[in-house]
Amino acid sequence: MWDDYQNLVLQIKDLRREAQTTYDRVVLPLIATDGFAQTLYGYMHRAFAFVDALSSYWKGTNAGDQTKRMTDFMEKYVGPNRRAHRTAVKIWRHTLAHTALPRNFQDVATGRVMHYMIQWHSSDMRHQPHYTFSSIPRGEILNLSCLSFIQDVEAAAERFVKDLEASPALHAKASRFAAKLGQDSFKST
């Protein structure tokens, strides 16, 4: 089971390396004519899939309220910004995964429309720092840097693995989820 967690960390490190290389070698030279939005969305989809997987190991299950599980995990391992985490999960995990595009949505608590701003690198966000909200008329924008977010996920994964090493109870929960994954099945017809 330990290999599962280490493999996740290695996969996240590889995602960060690949995304940075893509930014440096492909995006930057061509940024004036193409921002490579499809590639950017692909990296965001993968990063949030890692958050989903890590939060499932952390909780010991992937059943129940996925948004709450992912938000709780991010609050513990990325940092205390629950509103941003919840908004990011809604935009970058749910709408991107289920509708093929990130989408704006209305916050029923405030009535304001939540928008997203995604950039490759935090240096592209001089006036809207990574993982902050900006107010606009009748709404807000969650500003996010893809490369910074992948670094956040990598650091969260490393902290989680350290907690796994130190906590037999957490390790038992993660092992239960890993065992369930090993028994996954489906019916093809």
HUQUI-V904897 format. One record per helix or strand of 3 or more residues. SS is the DSSP state (hx for helix, st for strand). FROM is the first residue (numbers start at 1). LEN is the number of residues. If there is no record, write none. Layout:
ss	from	len
SS	FROM	LEN
SS	FROM	LEN
This chain:
ss	from	len
hx	2	29
hx	37	23
hx	66	12
hx	82	18
st	113	7
hx	122	3
st	132	5
st	139	7
hx	146	21
hx	168	15
